[in-house]
Amino acid sequence: MGWRSTIPHLLAILVAAMLLLPTRVSAQEERDDWPWTTITTRDSIRFSYLFYSEADSENNGVVLKLSNGGAVHRRYSFTVVFRSTEGVEATDNVNGTIDPRSAKTGDNDGLFWIPFEDGSEISEVGLRRIRISALSGT
C-alpha cells in the first residue's frame, strides 16, 4: 500500500478542517452506507462523499451523495470546494431539490467532479454556504 491508498483517509481528516460551517462533522452513522464518508448533516440532509483516485483513468474525482432522511421535500444550494496538493482551488455551485426519504448522487444529479484535469491530486474537499429550505406546499 503506497501513499495513494492514504489519500481517502487524509481527505476525511481534511474535510473536517476545511468545513466553513457552524456544525460539527459527524462520523459515518450507518454501516449500510459504507463506503461513503459523511461530511455533515443539515436539516435532515446528510452530505457524504466518495473519492476516486483515477476517476477517468488519470485524474482524481469525487462524487457527493445527498440523503434526505426527513419527511419534507427540500430545496438545497451550496458551493463544493476542492483544493489540490499544490494549493490550487476549484469550486462549483450546486442547487436542486430532493424528495423526502430519498437520495441523489452521481453525474446525472450534478454531483460528480473531476476538478483538476491536469493530474493534480485532490487534497481537500469541503462545502461552503449550505442553504436548505422546505419547499412550499409540502
Backbone as JSON Lines, residues from 0, in Angstrom:
{"i":0,"aa":"M","n":[0.84,-1.17,0.0],"ca":[0.0,0.0,0.0],"c":[0.89,1.24,0.0]}
{"i":1,"aa":"G","n":[0.75,2.06,-1.02],"ca":[1.55,3.25,-1.13],"c":[0.81,4.48,-0.62]}
{"i":2,"aa":"W","n":[1.38,5.63,-0.96],"ca":[0.8,6.89,-0.5],"c":[-0.57,7.14,-1.1]}
{"i":3,"aa":"R","n":[-0.86,6.61,-2.28],"ca":[-2.17,6.82,-2.9],"c":[-3.3,6.18,-2.09]}
{"i":4,"aa":"S","n":[-3.01,5.1,-1.39],"ca":[-4.05,4.44,-0.6],"c":[-4.4,5.25,0.64]}
{"i":5,"aa":"T","n":[-3.56,6.19,1.04],"ca":[-3.86,7.01,2.22],"c":[-4.66,8.26,1.87]}
{"i":6,"aa":"I","n":[-4.78,8.59,0.59],"ca":[-5.48,9.82,0.2],"c":[-6.92,9.85,0.7]}
{"i":7,"aa":"P","n":[-7.73,8.79,0.55],"ca":[-9.1,8.88,1.08],"c":[-9.15,9.16,2.58]}
{"i":8,"aa":"H","n":[-8.22,8.61,3.34],"ca":[-8.2,8.85,4.78],"c":[-7.81,10.29,5.08]}
{"i":9,"aa":"L","n":[-6.84,10.8,4.33],"ca":[-6.45,12.19,4.5],"c":[-7.58,13.13,4.13]}
{"i":10,"aa":"L","n":[-8.32,12.79,3.08],"ca":[-9.45,13.62,2.68],"c":[-10.48,13.73,3.8]}
{"i":11,"aa":"A","n":[-10.75,12.64,4.48],"ca":[-11.73,12.67,5.57],"c":[-11.27,13.62,6.67]}
{"i":12,"aa":"I","n":[-9.99,13.59,6.99],"ca":[-9.45,14.47,8.02],"c":[-9.47,15.92,7.54]}
{"i":13,"aa":"L","n":[-9.09,16.14,6.29],"ca":[-9.03,17.5,5.77],"c":[-10.41,18.1,5.57]}
{"i":14,"aa":"V","n":[-11.42,17.28,5.29],"ca":[-12.78,17.79,5.17],"c":[-13.18,18.46,6.47]}
{"i":15,"aa":"A","n":[-12.88,17.82,7.59],"ca":[-13.22,18.4,8.89],"c":[-12.51,19.73,9.09]}
{"i":16,"aa":"A","n":[-11.27,19.83,8.67],"ca":[-10.51,21.06,8.85],"c":[-10.98,22.16,7.9]}
{"i":17,"aa":"M","n":[-11.5,21.79,6.74],"ca":[-11.86,22.78,5.72],"c":[-13.28,23.29,5.85]}
{"i":18,"aa":"L","n":[-14.15,22.54,6.49],"ca":[-15.55,22.94,6.56],"c":[-15.69,24.33,7.16]}
{"i":19,"aa":"L","n":[-16.42,25.15,6.47],"ca":[-16.63,26.51,6.95],"c":[-18.07,26.62,7.44]}
{"i":20,"aa":"L","n":[-18.45,25.68,8.29],"ca":[-19.83,25.56,8.75],"c":[-19.89,25.65,10.26]}
{"i":21,"aa":"P","n":[-20.99,26.21,10.79],"ca":[-21.15,26.2,12.24],"c":[-21.77,24.9,12.72]}
{"i":22,"aa":"T","n":[-21.27,23.78,12.24],"ca":[-21.78,22.48,12.63],"c":[-20.6,21.54,12.77]}
{"i":23,"aa":"R","n":[-20.75,20.52,13.54],"ca":[-19.64,19.6,13.69],"c":[-19.73,18.49,12.65]}
{"i":24,"aa":"V","n":[-18.6,17.95,12.29],"ca":[-18.55,16.86,11.34],"c":[-18.98,15.6,12.08]}
{"i":25,"aa":"S","n":[-19.9,14.86,11.48],"ca":[-20.37,13.65,12.14],"c":[-19.68,12.43,11.55]}
{"i":26,"aa":"A","n":[-19.52,11.44,12.37],"ca":[-18.94,10.18,11.9],"c":[-19.96,9.44,11.05]}
{"i":27,"aa":"Q","n":[-19.48,8.49,10.28],"ca":[-20.39,7.68,9.49],"c":[-21.32,6.95,10.44]}
{"i":28,"aa":"E","n":[-22.63,7.13,10.24],"ca":[-23.61,6.64,11.2],"c":[-24.22,5.3,10.82]}
{"i":29,"aa":"E","n":[-24.26,4.98,9.56],"ca":[-24.92,3.75,9.14],"c":[-23.93,2.82,8.46]}
{"i":30,"aa":"R","n":[-23.89,1.6,8.92],"ca":[-22.99,0.63,8.31],"c":[-23.41,0.3,6.89]}
{"i":31,"aa":"D","n":[-24.7,0.41,6.57],"ca":[-25.15,0.1,5.22],"c":[-24.81,1.22,4.24]}
{"i":32,"aa":"D","n":[-24.24,2.33,4.73],"ca":[-23.85,3.43,3.87],"c":[-22.37,3.36,3.48]}
{"i":33,"aa":"W","n":[-21.68,2.3,3.95],"ca":[-20.3,2.11,3.58],"c":[-20.22,2.0,2.07]}
{"i":34,"aa":"P","n":[-19.3,2.56,1.38],"ca":[-18.06,3.21,1.79],"c":[-18.14,4.74,1.81]}
{"i":35,"aa":"W","n":[-19.32,5.31,1.89],"ca":[-19.49,6.76,1.92],"c":[-18.94,7.35,3.21]}
{"i":36,"aa":"T","n":[-18.33,8.53,3.11],"ca":[-17.84,9.27,4.26],"c":[-18.73,10.48,4.46]}
{"i":37,"aa":"T","n":[-19.34,10.6,5.62],"ca":[-20.23,11.72,5.9],"c":[-19.42,12.98,6.17]}
{"i":38,"aa":"I","n":[-19.83,14.08,5.52],"ca":[-19.21,15.39,5.75],"c":[-19.98,16.11,6.86]}
{"i":39,"aa":"T","n":[-21.29,16.24,6.69],"ca":[-22.14,16.92,7.66],"c":[-23.59,16.57,7.4]}
{"i":40,"aa":"T","n":[-24.46,16.91,8.33],"ca":[-25.9,16.77,8.16],"c":[-26.53,18.1,8.51]}
{"i":41,"aa":"R","n":[-27.42,18.58,7.64],"ca":[-28.13,19.83,7.85],"c":[-29.59,19.65,7.49]}
{"i":42,"aa":"D","n":[-30.49,20.03,8.4],"ca":[-31.94,20.0,8.14],"c":[-32.38,18.69,7.51]}
{"i":43,"aa":"S","n":[-31.96,17.6,8.06],"ca":[-32.27,16.23,7.66],"c":[-31.6,15.77,6.37]}
{"i":44,"aa":"I","n":[-30.72,16.59,5.79],"ca":[-29.98,16.17,4.59],"c":[-28.54,15.86,4.99]}
{"i":45,"aa":"R","n":[-28.14,14.62,4.72],"ca":[-26.77,14.19,5.0],"c":[-25.95,14.34,3.73]}
{"i":46,"aa":"F","n":[-24.78,14.95,3.86],"ca":[-23.84,15.15,2.76],"c":[-22.69,14.17,2.95]}
{"i":47,"aa":"S","n":[-22.48,13.29,1.97],"ca":[-21.42,12.29,2.03],"c":[-20.65,12.31,0.72]}
{"i":48,"aa":"Y","n":[-19.45,11.72,0.74],"ca":[-18.67,11.67,-0.49],"c":[-17.92,10.35,-0.64]}
{"i":49,"aa":"L","n":[-17.55,10.09,-1.89],"ca":[-16.62,9.01,-2.25],"c":[-15.49,9.63,-3.04]}
{"i":50,"aa":"F","n":[-14.29,9.18,-2.81],"ca":[-13.11,9.64,-3.53],"c":[-12.69,8.57,-4.52]}
{"i":51,"aa":"Y","n":[-12.4,8.99,-5.75],"ca":[-11.89,8.08,-6.78],"c":[-10.49,8.53,-7.17]}
{"i":52,"aa":"S","n":[-9.49,7.68,-6.96],"ca":[-8.11,8.08,-7.27],"c":[-7.87,8.19,-8.77]}
{"i":53,"aa":"E","n":[-8.59,7.42,-9.56],"ca":[-8.44,7.5,-11.02],"c":[-9.82,7.47,-11.65]}
{"i":54,"aa":"A","n":[-10.56,8.55,-11.49],"ca":[-11.96,8.61,-11.94],"c":[-12.09,8.48,-13.45]}
{"i":55,"aa":"D","n":[-11.13,9.0,-14.19],"ca":[-11.16,8.9,-15.65],"c":[-9.9,8.2,-16.16]}
{"i":56,"aa":"S","n":[-9.37,7.29,-15.38],"ca":[-8.14,6.55,-15.65],"c":[-6.89,7.38,-15.43]}
{"i":57,"aa":"E","n":[-7.04,8.67,-15.09],"ca":[-5.88,9.53,-14.88],"c":[-6.02,10.44,-13.67]}
{"i":58,"aa":"N","n":[-7.17,11.1,-13.53],"ca":[-7.36,12.17,-12.57],"c":[-8.26,11.76,-11.41]}
{"i":59,"aa":"N","n":[-8.03,12.42,-10.26],"ca":[-8.88,12.21,-9.08],"c":[-10.28,12.72,-9.35]}
{"i":60,"aa":"G","n":[-11.25,12.09,-8.72],"ca":[-12.64,12.53,-8.81],"c":[-13.34,12.35,-7.48]}
{"i":61,"aa":"V","n":[-14.43,13.07,-7.31],"ca":[-15.25,12.99,-6.1],"c":[-16.71,12.97,-6.51]}
{"i":62,"aa":"V","n":[-17.47,12.1,-5.86],"ca":[-18.91,12.08,-6.04],"c":[-19.54,12.35,-4.68]}
{"i":63,"aa":"L","n":[-20.54,13.23,-4.67],"ca":[-21.28,13.51,-3.45],"c":[-22.59,12.74,-3.46]}
{"i":64,"aa":"K","n":[-23.09,12.47,-2.26],"ca":[-24.43,11.89,-2.11],"c":[-25.17,12.73,-1.09]}
{"i":65,"aa":"L","n":[-26.37,13.15,-1.47],"ca":[-27.26,13.87,-0.56],"c":[-28.38,12.92,-0.21]}
{"i":66,"aa":"S","n":[-28.6,12.7,1.08],"ca":[-29.64,11.81,1.56],"c":[-30.61,12.61,2.42]}
{"i":67,"aa":"N","n":[-31.86,12.67,2.02],"ca":[-32.89,13.37,2.78],"c":[-33.6,12.35,3.66]}
{"i":68,"aa":"G","n":[-33.31,12.37,4.95],"ca":[-33.93,11.43,5.88],"c":[-35.24,11.93,6.44]}
{"i":69,"aa":"G","n":[-35.64,13.14,6.07],"ca":[-36.86,13.74,6.61],"c":[-38.08,13.48,5.74]}
{"i":70,"aa":"A","n":[-39.21,13.99,6.22],"ca":[-40.49,13.8,5.53],"c":[-40.88,15.02,4.71]}
{"i":71,"aa":"V","n":[-39.93,15.94,4.49],"ca":[-40.22,17.19,3.8],"c":[-39.4,17.28,2.52]}
{"i":72,"aa":"H","n":[-40.05,17.71,1.43],"ca":[-39.39,17.99,0.16],"c":[-38.54,19.24,0.37]}
{"i":73,"aa":"R","n":[-37.25,19.2,0.02],"ca":[-36.33,20.29,0.32],"c":[-35.66,20.85,-0.93]}
{"i":74,"aa":"R","n":[-35.35,22.14,-0.85],"ca":[-34.5,22.81,-1.85],"c":[-33.14,23.0,-1.18]}
{"i":75,"aa":"Y","n":[-32.05,22.8,-1.95],"ca":[-30.71,22.96,-1.4],"c":[-29.83,23.76,-2.35]}
{"i":76,"aa":"S","n":[-28.85,24.42,-1.78],"ca":[-27.79,25.05,-2.56],"c":[-26.53,25.09,-1.69]}
{"i":77,"aa":"F","n":[-25.39,24.96,-2.33],"ca":[-24.11,25.01,-1.63],"c":[-23.0,25.16,-2.66]}
{"i":78,"aa":"T","n":[-21.82,25.46,-2.18],"ca":[-20.63,25.5,-3.02],"c":[-19.72,24.37,-2.57]}
{"i":79,"aa":"V","n":[-19.32,23.54,-3.51],"ca":[-18.35,22.49,-3.21],"c":[-16.97,23.04,-3.57]}
{"i":80,"aa":"V","n":[-16.0,22.78,-2.7],"ca":[-14.65,23.33,-2.83],"c":[-13.65,22.18,-2.88]}
{"i":81,"aa":"F","n":[-12.74,22.25,-3.84],"ca":[-11.67,21.26,-3.97],"c":[-10.35,22.01,-3.92]}
{"i":82,"aa":"R","n":[-9.38,21.47,-3.19],"ca":[-8.02,22.03,-3.19],"c":[-7.06,20.93,-3.61]}
{"i":83,"aa":"S","n":[-6.11,21.32,-4.44],"ca":[-5.09,20.37,-4.89],"c":[-3.93,20.38,-3.9]}
{"i":84,"aa":"T","n":[-3.06,19.4,-4.04],"ca":[-1.87,19.36,-3.2],"c":[-0.96,20.56,-3.46]}
{"i":85,"aa":"E","n":[-1.12,21.2,-4.62],"ca":[-0.34,22.4,-4.95],"c":[-1.0,23.68,-4.44]}
{"i":86,"aa":"G","n":[-2.18,23.56,-3.79],"ca":[-2.86,24.73,-3.25],"c":[-3.83,25.4,-4.21]}
{"i":87,"aa":"V","n":[-4.03,24.83,-5.37],"ca":[-4.99,25.38,-6.33],"c":[-6.39,25.03,-5.87]}
{"i":88,"aa":"E","n":[-7.32,26.0,-5.96],"ca":[-8.69,25.78,-5.52],"c":[-9.64,25.8,-6.71]}
{"i":89,"aa":"A","n":[-10.59,24.87,-6.72],"ca":[-11.65,24.81,-7.72],"c":[-12.98,24.74,-6.97]}
{"i":90,"aa":"T","n":[-13.98,25.47,-7.45],"ca":[-15.29,25.46,-6.8],"c":[-16.38,25.26,-7.83]}
{"i":91,"aa":"D","n":[-17.53,24.83,-7.34],"ca":[-18.71,24.7,-8.19],"c":[-19.94,24.95,-7.32]}
{"i":92,"aa":"N","n":[-20.87,25.72,-7.85],"ca":[-22.13,25.96,-7.15],"c":[-23.13,24.88,-7.52]}
{"i":93,"aa":"V","n":[-23.82,24.37,-6.52],"ca":[-24.76,23.26,-6.71],"c":[-26.1,23.68,-6.14]}
{"i":94,"aa":"N","n":[-27.18,23.37,-6.86],"ca":[-28.52,23.61,-6.3],"c":[-29.49,22.64,-6.92]}
{"i":95,"aa":"G","n":[-30.57,22.39,-6.19],"ca":[-31.59,21.47,-6.68],"c":[-32.62,21.21,-5.6]}
{"i":96,"aa":"T","n":[-33.39,20.18,-5.83],"ca":[-34.4,19.76,-4.86],"c":[-34.24,18.27,-4.6]}
{"i":97,"aa":"I","n":[-34.74,17.84,-3.45],"ca":[-34.66,16.43,-3.1],"c":[-35.95,16.02,-2.41]}
{"i":98,"aa":"D","n":[-36.48,14.88,-2.83],"ca":[-37.72,14.35,-2.27],"c":[-37.5,13.83,-0.86]}
{"i":99,"aa":"P","n":[-38.58,13.73,-0.09],"ca":[-38.47,13.13,1.25],"c":[-37.97,11.69,1.17]}
{"i":100,"aa":"R","n":[-37.19,11.31,2.15],"ca":[-36.69,9.93,2.29],"c":[-36.11,9.38,0.97]}
{"i":101,"aa":"S","n":[-35.24,10.19,0.36],"ca":[-34.62,9.78,-0.89],"c":[-33.17,10.25,-0.9]}
{"i":102,"aa":"A","n":[-32.45,9.84,-1.94],"ca":[-31.04,10.23,-2.09],"c":[-30.77,10.64,-3.53]}
{"i":103,"aa":"K","n":[-29.77,11.49,-3.68],"ca":[-29.28,11.89,-5.0],"c":[-27.78,11.71,-5.0]}
{"i":104,"aa":"T","n":[-27.25,11.23,-6.11],"ca":[-25.81,11.07,-6.23],"c":[-25.41,10.93,-7.69]}
{"i":105,"aa":"G","n":[-24.17,11.2,-7.97],"ca":[-23.6,10.93,-9.28],"c":[-23.76,12.02,-10.31]}
{"i":106,"aa":"D","n":[-23.24,11.74,-11.47],"ca":[-23.18,12.7,-12.56],"c":[-24.56,13.14,-13.02]}
{"i":107,"aa":"N","n":[-25.53,12.23,-13.1],"ca":[-26.87,12.59,-13.55],"c":[-27.54,13.61,-12.64]}
{"i":108,"aa":"D","n":[-27.15,13.63,-11.37],"ca":[-27.7,14.6,-10.41],"c":[-26.76,15.79,-10.2]}
{"i":109,"aa":"G","n":[-25.73,15.92,-11.03],"ca":[-24.8,17.04,-10.91],"c":[-23.9,16.96,-9.7]}
{"i":110,"aa":"L","n":[-23.6,15.75,-9.25],"ca":[-22.84,15.57,-8.01],"c":[-21.55,14.77,-8.2]}
{"i":111,"aa":"F","n":[-20.94,14.88,-9.38],"ca":[-19.67,14.2,-9.66],"c":[-18.71,15.21,-10.3]}
{"i":112,"aa":"W","n":[-17.47,15.22,-9.82],"ca":[-16.49,16.18,-10.34],"c":[-15.14,15.54,-10.53]}
{"i":113,"aa":"I","n":[-14.45,15.98,-11.57],"ca":[-13.02,15.79,-11.75],"c":[-12.48,17.21,-11.82]}
{"i":114,"aa":"P","n":[-12.16,17.81,-10.67],"ca":[-11.86,19.24,-10.64],"c":[-10.53,19.65,-11.26]}
{"i":115,"aa":"F","n":[-9.57,18.73,-11.3],"ca":[-8.26,19.05,-11.84],"c":[-7.92,18.02,-12.91]}
{"i":116,"aa":"E","n":[-7.99,18.44,-14.16],"ca":[-7.75,17.52,-15.27],"c":[-6.31,17.55,-15.75]}
{"i":117,"aa":"D","n":[-5.43,18.1,-14.92],"ca":[-4.01,18.16,-15.27],"c":[-3.18,17.16,-14.47]}
{"i":118,"aa":"G","n":[-3.86,16.23,-13.8],"ca":[-3.16,15.23,-13.0],"c":[-2.92,15.66,-11.56]}
{"i":119,"aa":"S","n":[-3.3,16.89,-11.19],"ca":[-3.13,17.34,-9.81],"c":[-3.96,16.47,-8.87]}
{"i":120,"aa":"E","n":[-3.42,16.23,-7.69],"ca":[-4.09,15.41,-6.68],"c":[-5.04,16.27,-5.86]}
{"i":121,"aa":"I","n":[-6.23,15.75,-5.56],"ca":[-7.15,16.43,-4.66],"c":[-6.65,16.17,-3.24]}
{"i":122,"aa":"S","n":[-6.48,17.25,-2.47],"ca":[-6.06,17.07,-1.08],"c":[-7.16,17.44,-0.1]}
{"i":123,"aa":"E","n":[-8.11,18.28,-0.52],"ca":[-9.19,18.71,0.38],"c":[-10.51,18.82,-0.39]}
{"i":124,"aa":"V","n":[-11.57,18.47,0.32],"ca":[-12.94,18.63,-0.2],"c":[-13.74,19.3,0.9]}
{"i":125,"aa":"G","n":[-14.51,20.3,0.56],"ca":[-15.32,20.97,1.57],"c":[-16.58,21.56,0.98]}
{"i":126,"aa":"L","n":[-17.44,22.04,1.86],"ca":[-18.7,22.67,1.46],"c":[-18.77,24.05,2.09]}
{"i":127,"aa":"R","n":[-19.28,25.0,1.34],"ca":[-19.5,26.36,1.83],"c":[-20.93,26.77,1.54]}
{"i":128,"aa":"R","n":[-21.41,27.71,2.31],"ca":[-22.71,28.36,2.07],"c":[-23.85,27.37,1.82]}
{"i":129,"aa":"I","n":[-23.99,26.39,2.7],"ca":[-25.1,25.44,2.57],"c":[-26.4,26.15,2.93]}
{"i":130,"aa":"R","n":[-27.35,26.08,2.04],"ca":[-28.68,26.65,2.28],"c":[-29.71,25.54,1.99]}
{"i":131,"aa":"I","n":[-30.58,25.31,2.96],"ca":[-31.62,24.3,2.79],"c":[-32.93,24.91,3.24]}
{"i":132,"aa":"S","n":[-33.98,24.7,2.44],"ca":[-35.3,25.19,2.82],"c":[-36.35,24.17,2.41]}
{"i":133,"aa":"A","n":[-37.46,24.21,3.13],"ca":[-38.59,23.35,2.77],"c":[-39.28,23.97,1.57]}
{"i":134,"aa":"L","n":[-39.72,23.13,0.66],"ca":[-40.49,23.63,-0.49],"c":[-41.9,23.89,-0.03]}
{"i":135,"aa":"S","n":[-42.44,25.0,-0.44],"ca":[-43.81,25.33,-0.03],"c":[-44.8,24.33,-0.61]}
{"i":136,"aa":"G","n":[-45.85,24.09,0.15],"ca":[-46.87,23.12,-0.29],"c":[-46.55,21.7,0.07]}
{"i":137,"aa":"T","n":[-45.47,21.47,0.85],"ca":[-45.13,20.1,1.25],"c":[-45.29,19.92,2.74]}
